[in-house]
Amino acid sequence: MAKQDRAIRTRRTILTAAAKVFEENGYQAATISEILSTAGVTKGALYFHFNSKEELAFGVLDAQHSQFAIPTRSCKLQELVDAAMLHAYRLQTDPMVRASVRLAMDQTATGLDRTGPFLRWSEVTHDLLKRAQAQGELLPHVVPTKSSDVFVGSFAGVQSMSQVLSGYQDLTSRVSELLRHLLPSLAQPSVIASLRLSASQGAKVFEELEDLMEEHRTSVSVD
């Protein structure tokens, strides 16, 4: 068990170092030697966990996958809002997520498959819109397949603009405004009136998830 825990910590250390180097330099300019230096591990340790720079990049890209865990709501559009606002908050506060997004948006990353995060975001958004539609939350003309791509693409543009202009400092405010502009074309007016769309919603959802995880850990330890 101790060996397994140590391996997990080493892998995390390597990924954190890779995220830092990818965020600062981009995929093409990043080197294994710089990642090794930043991580403070041997080449053997790195190659035990990752066979190449590409595998390291995929490991960092997968960091966005954790964004899809959000509290269940009776209103599915609130879940969609929570997912977007939580992602915006994590971009402000989590270096691993910032590096993941930097890689996904890096058009100079020749040969790196960057489709994963976009496809997963579209799938999650599409699923939530379909559930919202089944509950009568959407306007009659909405086609979830098309709207999910517009939603994800709009978020990508806003986060890119925020990164350039403020280093993500204004991102939660920008995403809040994005939602206020997009949702009237998707949602029933009565549903919009009930949604929590403030710039602080992402931080609130993050705290809620932390509380739920702590409750789970306490429950497991008691059992």
C-alpha positions as CSV (number, residue, x, y, z in Angstrom):
1,M,0.0,0.0,0.0
2,A,2.8,2.4,0.8
3,K,4.5,1.7,-2.5
4,Q,1.2,2.3,-4.3
5,D,0.6,5.6,-2.5
6,R,4.1,6.7,-3.4
7,A,3.6,5.9,-7.0
8,I,0.3,7.9,-7.0
9,R,2.1,10.9,-5.5
10,T,5.0,10.6,-8.0
11,R,2.6,10.5,-10.9
12,R,0.7,13.5,-9.6
13,T,4.0,15.4,-9.1
14,I,5.0,14.7,-12.7
15,L,1.7,15.8,-14.0
16,T,1.7,19.0,-12.0
17,A,5.2,19.8,-13.3
18,A,4.1,19.0,-16.9
19,A,1.0,21.2,-16.4
20,K,3.3,24.1,-15.3
21,V,5.6,23.7,-18.2
22,F,2.8,23.3,-20.8
23,E,1.0,26.4,-19.4
24,E,4.1,28.5,-19.5
25,N,5.6,27.3,-22.8
26,G,2.9,25.6,-24.8
27,Y,3.1,22.0,-26.1
28,Q,5.7,22.4,-28.9
29,A,8.3,24.3,-26.8
30,A,7.9,22.1,-23.7
31,T,10.6,19.6,-23.2
32,I,10.9,16.4,-21.1
33,S,14.1,17.7,-19.6
34,E,12.4,20.8,-18.3
35,I,9.5,18.8,-16.9
36,L,12.0,16.5,-15.2
37,S,13.7,19.5,-13.7
38,T,10.5,21.0,-12.5
39,A,9.2,17.8,-11.0
40,G,12.5,16.9,-9.4
41,V,12.2,13.2,-10.4
42,T,14.5,10.9,-12.4
43,K,13.9,10.1,-16.0
44,G,13.2,6.5,-15.0
45,A,10.4,7.6,-12.7
46,L,8.8,9.7,-15.4
47,Y,9.0,7.0,-18.1
48,F,7.6,4.5,-15.6
49,H,4.3,6.5,-15.7
50,F,4.4,8.2,-19.1
51,N,6.0,6.9,-22.3
52,S,6.2,10.3,-24.1
53,K,5.5,14.0,-24.0
54,E,2.2,13.2,-25.8
55,E,1.1,10.9,-23.0
56,L,1.9,13.7,-20.5
57,A,-0.2,16.1,-22.5
58,F,-3.1,13.6,-22.5
59,G,-2.8,13.3,-18.7
60,V,-3.0,17.1,-18.3
61,L,-5.9,17.3,-20.8
62,D,-7.8,14.7,-18.8
63,A,-7.8,17.2,-15.9
64,Q,-10.8,18.9,-17.4
65,H,-12.8,15.6,-17.0
66,S,-13.2,16.4,-13.3
67,Q,-15.3,19.5,-14.2
68,F,-18.2,17.3,-15.1
69,A,-18.9,16.2,-11.5
70,I,-21.5,18.6,-10.3
71,P,-24.3,18.4,-7.7
72,T,-27.6,17.0,-9.0
73,R,-30.4,19.6,-9.4
74,S,-34.1,19.3,-10.1
75,C,-33.6,21.9,-12.8
76,K,-31.2,20.6,-15.4
77,L,-30.4,24.1,-16.8
78,Q,-29.1,25.0,-13.3
79,E,-26.8,22.0,-13.6
80,L,-25.6,23.3,-16.9
81,V,-25.1,26.8,-15.4
82,D,-23.2,25.2,-12.4
83,A,-20.9,23.2,-14.7
84,A,-20.0,26.4,-16.7
85,M,-19.5,28.5,-13.6
86,L,-17.5,25.8,-11.8
87,H,-15.2,25.4,-14.8
88,A,-14.7,29.2,-14.9
89,Y,-13.9,29.2,-11.2
90,R,-11.4,26.4,-11.5
91,L,-9.7,28.1,-14.4
92,Q,-9.0,31.0,-12.0
93,T,-7.8,28.8,-9.1
94,D,-6.4,25.5,-10.4
95,P,-3.1,25.5,-12.4
96,M,-3.8,22.0,-13.7
97,V,-7.1,23.0,-15.3
98,R,-5.5,26.2,-16.8
99,A,-2.8,24.0,-18.3
100,S,-5.4,21.6,-19.7
101,V,-7.3,24.4,-21.3
102,R,-4.0,25.9,-22.7
103,L,-3.3,22.6,-24.4
104,A,-6.8,22.2,-25.7
105,M,-6.6,25.7,-27.3
106,D,-3.0,25.5,-28.5
107,Q,-3.2,25.6,-32.3
108,T,0.5,25.1,-32.5
109,A,0.3,21.7,-30.8
110,T,1.0,19.8,-34.1
111,G,0.2,16.1,-33.8
112,L,-1.5,16.3,-30.5
113,D,-5.2,15.2,-30.5
114,R,-6.9,18.0,-28.7
115,T,-10.5,17.0,-29.4
116,G,-11.2,15.1,-26.1
117,P,-12.1,18.1,-23.9
118,F,-14.3,19.7,-26.5
119,L,-16.1,16.4,-27.3
120,R,-16.7,15.7,-23.6
121,W,-18.0,19.2,-22.9
122,S,-20.3,18.9,-25.9
123,E,-21.5,15.5,-24.7
124,V,-22.2,16.7,-21.2
125,T,-23.9,19.9,-22.4
126,H,-26.0,17.9,-24.9
127,D,-27.1,15.4,-22.2
128,L,-28.2,18.2,-19.8
129,L,-30.0,20.0,-22.6
130,K,-31.9,16.8,-23.5
131,R,-32.9,16.3,-19.9
132,A,-33.9,19.9,-19.6
133,Q,-36.0,19.5,-22.8
134,A,-37.7,16.4,-21.4
135,Q,-38.7,18.5,-18.3
136,G,-40.1,21.3,-20.4
137,E,-37.4,23.8,-19.5
138,L,-36.4,24.7,-23.1
139,L,-38.2,26.7,-25.7
140,P,-39.9,24.6,-28.4
141,H,-37.4,25.4,-31.2
142,V,-34.3,24.3,-29.4
143,V,-32.2,21.4,-30.9
144,P,-29.9,20.2,-28.2
145,T,-27.3,18.8,-30.6
146,K,-26.8,22.2,-32.2
147,S,-27.2,24.3,-29.0
148,S,-24.6,22.2,-27.2
149,D,-21.9,23.1,-29.8
150,V,-22.9,26.7,-29.7
151,F,-22.7,26.7,-25.9
152,V,-19.3,25.1,-25.8
153,G,-17.9,27.2,-28.6
154,S,-19.1,30.4,-26.9
155,F,-17.5,29.4,-23.6
156,A,-14.2,28.6,-25.3
157,G,-14.2,32.1,-26.9
158,V,-15.0,33.9,-23.8
159,Q,-12.4,32.1,-21.7
160,S,-9.8,32.7,-24.4
161,M,-10.6,36.4,-24.4
162,S,-10.5,36.5,-20.6
163,Q,-7.1,34.8,-20.5
164,V,-5.6,37.3,-22.9
165,L,-7.1,40.4,-21.3
166,S,-6.9,39.6,-17.6
167,G,-5.3,36.2,-17.0
168,Y,-8.7,34.8,-16.2
169,Q,-9.3,37.3,-13.4
170,D,-12.6,38.5,-14.9
171,L,-13.7,35.1,-16.2
172,T,-16.5,34.3,-13.8
173,S,-18.0,37.7,-14.5
174,R,-17.7,37.2,-18.3
175,V,-19.2,33.7,-18.1
176,S,-22.1,35.0,-16.0
177,E,-22.8,37.6,-18.7
178,L,-22.5,35.0,-21.4
179,L,-25.1,32.9,-19.8
180,R,-27.4,35.9,-19.4
181,H,-27.2,36.4,-23.1
182,L,-27.4,32.8,-24.3
183,L,-30.1,31.4,-22.0
184,P,-33.0,33.6,-23.3
185,S,-32.6,31.8,-26.6
186,L,-32.8,28.4,-25.0
187,A,-34.9,28.5,-21.8
188,Q,-38.5,29.2,-20.9
189,P,-38.7,32.6,-19.2
190,S,-40.1,31.1,-16.0
191,V,-37.0,28.8,-15.8
192,I,-34.6,31.7,-16.4
193,A,-36.1,33.6,-13.5
194,S,-35.2,30.7,-11.1
195,L,-31.6,30.2,-12.2
196,R,-28.6,31.3,-10.0
197,L,-26.4,33.1,-12.5
198,S,-24.1,35.3,-10.4
199,A,-20.4,35.4,-10.9
200,S,-19.9,33.8,-7.4
201,Q,-21.9,30.6,-8.4
202,G,-18.8,28.7,-9.4
203,A,-17.2,29.2,-6.0
204,K,-20.4,28.2,-4.2
205,V,-20.7,25.0,-6.2
206,F,-17.0,24.2,-5.5
207,E,-17.6,24.6,-1.8
208,E,-20.7,22.4,-2.0
209,L,-18.7,19.7,-3.8
210,E,-16.0,19.9,-1.1
211,D,-18.7,19.5,1.6
212,L,-20.2,16.5,-0.2
213,M,-16.7,14.9,-0.5
214,E,-16.0,15.4,3.2
215,E,-19.3,13.9,4.1
216,H,-18.5,10.9,1.9
217,R,-15.0,10.5,3.5
218,T,-16.6,10.7,7.0
219,S,-19.2,8.1,6.1
220,V,-16.6,5.7,4.7
221,S,-14.4,6.0,7.7
222,V,-17.3,5.4,10.1
223,D,-18.3,2.3,8.1
